[in-house]
Amino acid sequence: MNARPTASLIVHDGAGRFLALKRARDPQAGLWETPGGFCDGWEEPAEAAIREGREELGVDVVLGDFVGMYVGSYLFQDELLPVLDCFWLARLPGGEITLDPEESSELAWFSLVTPPPMAFGTMDRALTDAVQILCRKDQFAE
């Protein structure tokens, strides 16, 4: 079985914080996650990341550096599926965030260095790598 690609965003504020959403549905309902989701058929992952930002936050995010790809898992209909999670840094262009209530119950800004428990292990790995990228680019302040 091949891994299914996903596209996710690490929306950061340039001051050492990232935006997290609380999952409103299973799997992992009630845990924090980064905005993102599965790529549609024939959709480029970067395009999916922008689409997911629009769907989950109600704004067009500004895509930044690619953080990395991580092999993970996703429980769907009692089957554990392999996923290939792709992450990008992103910024908000302004405007008010409007959450999709079917996806997320709340949002919060957290420290990139001390994030809360995340819904999926690939998110923890991507957040760690995002800090390294931002530090190298002198875009990290805490």
N, C-alpha and C positions, 0 to 999 in steps of 0.2 A: 504494500500500500504506500503510495507516494504522499509526502507531506503536502498539506493544503496551505497556500500562501496567505498571510495576513499583512496588513499595513497599519502601523500605529504611530502615534505622535507623542513626543515628550515636549509638551508646551512649557516653555520656561520663561521667566520674567527678567533674566539677566542679573538677578540679585540672589541666585542660589535656590530659587524655589521652582517647583513644577506643579502643574495643574493635574489633579486626580479626580476621578469620578467614582461615585459609589454605585456598584452594580445593582440594578433593580431586579434582575432575574438570574436564574441558574444558567450555567454552572457558576458557583462562587458568589451567589447573591449576597449583598451586604459587605463585600470586600472592595477595596479600592483598586482602580485600574487606570491605565492611560487611555485616552480616546483612540479608537481604532476598531478594526474588524476584518472580516474576510474579503479578499479580492474577488470581484466578479469575474466571470469567464472572459478571457482576453483583455482584462484590465491591467494596465501597468501598475505595479505596487505604489509608486509615487502618486499616481493619479487617484488610487484608492485611498491613500492617506489623506489627501486633500478632500475627497468626497466624504470620508468618515468624519473629518473635522467639521465639515458643513452640516452633516446629518446629526452628529452628537452634540455639537456646540452652537449651531445656528450661525456660525460666522465662517468666512473663508480664511483659513490660517495661512501664514507665510511659511512655506517649507524651507528648512535650513539644511544643515549637514546630515548626511546619512550616518546613523549610529552603528548599525550592524544587523545581522540576521542570526537568529537563535532557534534551534530546534526545541520544540516544546510539545505539549499535549493539550487536548481539548475534549472534554466529555460531552458527547452528543448522543442522545437517545440510548443511553447505557453502553455506549461504545467509546473507548478511548482512542481518539484519532491523533495522528501525528500532524503537527503544524510547523510551518516555517515562518516565524514572526519577524517582520522587517520593521525597524524603528527609525524615525527621523526626528531631529530637533525641529521645533516649530515655535513661532511667535504669533501672538494675537495682533491683528491689525488695528484693533479698536472695535468699538461697538459692544453691545450687551450680549452676553452669552445666554442662549436659550437652550436648556437641556431637553432632550427627548425623554419624557417620563417613562416610556417603555424600556429604555436602555439604562437610565441613571436616575437615582433618587436625590442626589446632592453632589456638589462640587466643593473642593477645598484646595488651597495652596499649601504644599508641604516642602520641607527642606529636601534638596536632592541628596544631601549627605546622610540624613536620617529619615528616610521615607517610612510610611506606615507599612504594615504587612500588605503586600500586593496580591491580587487575585491569581496571578500566574508567575511562575519562576522566571520566565523569560523577561518579564518586566523588571524584576530585581537586577538581572544581569545588564539589561539595557540602561537602566538608571545609573549604575556604577560606571559603565562605559561613557555615558553622556557627561558625567562630571569630568572625566579625563579629557574629553574633547573640548569642553568649555574652558577648562583650565589652560590647555595648550593654546587656545585662541584668546586668552585673557578676557573671556566673556563670563567669568564666574566670580561672583562676590557673595560672601555670606557674612 
